[in-house]
Amino acid sequence: MSVRLHPHAQTRLLERGATEEEVIATVESGTPFAAQFGRSGFRRNFPFNAEWQGKVYAMKKVEAIAIKENEDWLVITVIAKLF
């Protein structure tokens, strides 16, 4: 199984403060959930302990919304939540 990122997801990485490595780890070992339109979602928490947009956060939750293509996953968007 491989994990690829759609160009839309690549753009969202920078905007939302996630890394490609975090997204791949989320798909490979995160908690799966059902997403809209028959898509699959995956979520995973990561230690953050850093500043983002002027505020310090301890944790980051990464959510990847993906579609299955044969045996591979294509991530179409990424959401990062800091807390």
NUVOMAR-930821 format. One record per residue: x, y, z of N, C-alpha, C in turn; residue in three letters. Coordinates in steps of 0.02 Angstrom, whole numbers, plus 50000, padded with zeros to 5 digits. Example, Ala and Ser with C-alpha at 12.3 -4.5 7.8 and 13.67 -1.06 7.14 Angstrom:
<lumbas>
506604971650390506154977550390506604983550390ala 506424988850354506844994750357506455000250394ser 
</lumbas>
This chain:
<lumbas>
500424994150000500005000050000500445006250000met 500275010949957500625017349958500115022949971ser 500365028549994499955034350008500205040049965val 499765042849924499935048549881499515054549902arg 499775060449890499405066549906499195070149842leu 498555071649838498285075649782498585082649788his 498665086349732498925093149736498535097649785pro 497875096649790497475100449839497725099049910his 497845092749926498085090949993498785093850005ala 499205093849954499875096649961499835104049980gln 499385107749947499295114849962499055115850033thr 498595111650056498305112350123498815110950177arg 499325106850163499845105350213500145111850240leu 500355116150196500685122350216500205126950253leu 499595127450227499095131950258498885129650327glu 498885123150338498595120450400499105117850449arg 499745118150432500265116350479500395109050489gly 500255104950438500405097850441500995096450394ala 501315090750404501855088650360501635082550320thr 501965081350264501815075550224501935069050264glu 502465069050304502625063150344502055061650395glu 501785066950425501235066050473500615063250438glu 500485065750378499895063350341499975055950323val 500545054150299500665047050281500605042650343ile 500895044750399500845040950461500115040450484ala 499735045750473499025045750493498635040650453thr 498755040250388498405035450346498625028350363val 499265027450374499535020750386499355017950455glu 499325022250506499215019550573498725023550616ser 498365028150585497875032050622497215028250631gly 496755031450665496085028650676495645030250616thr 495375025050584494945026450526494245028750547pro 493925032650504493225034650515492905035850447phe 492245035450445491865036650383491825044250371ala 491975046250310491935053350291491365054250241ala 491215060450224490675061850177490815059150108gln 490285058150071490305056150000490655049449989phe 490615044950039490905038350032491665038150039gly 491955043450062492675043750070492875040950138arg 493515039850147493775037350210494185042750244ser 494135042950309494535047650348494975043950396gly 495525047050413495995044350462496205050050507phe 496275048650573496505053850618497025051050666arg 497475055450685498005053450731498265059650766arg 498425058950830498715064450869499475063850870asn 499795069750867500525070150869500725075150923phe 501255073850961501515079051006501755084950964pro 501615090950985501805096850947502285101250986phe 502075103551045502495107551089502885113051053asn 502515117051015502825122350976502325127950965ala 502565133250934502145139050920501865138650849glu 501235140450843500905140950778500495147250778trp 500645151750732500295158050725500245161950791gln 500815162150826500865166250886500625163050951gly 500435156750949500185153351009500525146551015lys 500675144451076501005137951088500485132551101val 500575126851067500115121251073500505114951092tyr 500195110651131500525104351152500415098651102ala 499825098451071499655092851028499385095250961met 499455090850911499175092050845498785085850824lys 498155086750804497755081250776497755082250700lys 497975077150664497965077350591497415072750567val 496995075450522496475071450490496615071550415glu 496615065650385496715064950313496085061850283ala 495815064950232495235062350197495495059450131ile 495335053050119495635049550063495135045250026ala 495335043249966494955038449927495425032649909ile 495135026749906495525020749890495575020149815lys 496185019149790496315017949720496695011349715glu 496335006049697496614999349698496854997749769asn 497484996649780497754995249846498055001449880glu 498035007049846498355013149870497835018249895asp 498075023149933497655028649957497865035049924trp 497375038949901497495045749876497175050549925leu 497595054349960497355059250009497135065449970val 496495067449980496245073049942496225079549982ile 496205079050048496265085050089496525083250158thr 496785088350192497095087450258496835092850304val 496695090950366496475095650418496935094650477ile 497175100150505497585099750566497255104050620ala 497185101150679496905104750736497415104750792lys 497555110650817498035111350871497685112550937leu 497955109450990497655110451056498175109351109phe 
</lumbas>
